[in-house]
Amino acid sequence: VQTAIRDHQKRIYTTLRGQHQVFLHPSSILHARNPPPDALVFASCVSTNKRYIRGLSAFSPDRLPDLVPHLYISSSSLVVMPGGKKQLQHHKISPQKKRPK
């Protein structure tokens, strides 16, 4: 299972692992959703002329620390590099301490 975050200017997503640009598969019910989800968990990626993701579930980006605690990213972590290429900034988070009972 992988995760992807949406670029807020477009309907393009960037995977957290590998930082690939991906698109919602046209057969997905989330493809027609307006506005599109900000964050997705997906099961597979199909490459044609574009990379399409399938087996999708939408979730709130606030839940990322719970889903991928070893790698946390917020939607504001997209950085425009020289030449216009977008890159994700990764933020490590420390493990949550257990609360006393």
QUIHUTA-V986880 format. One record per residue. RES is the residue in one letter. PHI is phi in whole degrees, 0 to 359 (* if undefined). PSI is psi in radians with two decimals (none if undefined). Layout:
# QUIHUTA-V986880
((RES/PHI/PSI) (RES/PHI/PSI))
This chain:
# QUIHUTA-V986880
((V/*/2.35) (Q/236/2.92) (T/235/2.69) (A/215/2.55) (I/244/2.43) (R/277/2.44) (D/284/2.12) (H/291/-0.24) (Q/274/-0.38) (K/221/-3.09) (R/260/0.69) (I/251/2.45) (Y/245/2.67) (T/239/2.24) (T/287/2.57) (L/286/-0.66) (R/266/2.02) (G/94/-0.33) (Q/52/0.84) (H/267/2.52) (Q/280/2.26) (V/225/2.82) (F/232/2.69) (L/292/2.36) (H/295/2.37) (P/302/-0.40) (S/278/-0.14) (S/285/2.45) (I/295/-0.43) (L/284/-0.25) (H/300/-0.66) (A/269/-0.05) (R/293/2.33) (N/228/2.02) (P/286/2.72) (P/291/2.73) (P/297/2.60) (D/282/-0.54) (A/218/2.54) (L/224/2.60) (V/251/2.34) (F/224/2.72) (A/262/-0.58) (S/214/2.81) (C/230/2.27) (V/246/2.22) (S/257/2.14) (T/235/-2.12) (N/282/-0.26) (K/225/2.92) (R/264/2.06) (Y/252/2.42) (I/254/2.50) (R/227/2.96) (G/66/0.95) (L/264/2.62) (S/220/2.32) (A/274/2.61) (F/207/2.90) (S/282/2.38) (P/302/-0.38) (D/297/-0.34) (R/274/-0.07) (L/304/-0.74) (P/301/-0.51) (D/283/-0.63) (L/279/-0.72) (V/228/1.29) (P/296/-0.41) (H/282/-0.24) (L/212/1.94) (Y/245/2.38) (I/219/2.48) (S/251/2.85) (S/296/-0.34) (S/277/0.05) (S/271/0.09) (L/283/2.18) (V/242/2.35) (V/273/2.10) (M/269/2.92) (P/305/2.40) (G/91/0.00) (G/87/-0.02) (K/287/2.37) (K/266/2.42) (Q/225/2.56) (L/271/2.40) (Q/267/2.28) (H/260/2.44) (H/238/2.14) (K/279/2.50) (I/238/2.61) (S/276/2.62) (P/302/2.54) (Q/289/2.41) (K/282/2.52) (K/288/2.40) (R/281/2.43) (P/293/2.52) (K/274/none))
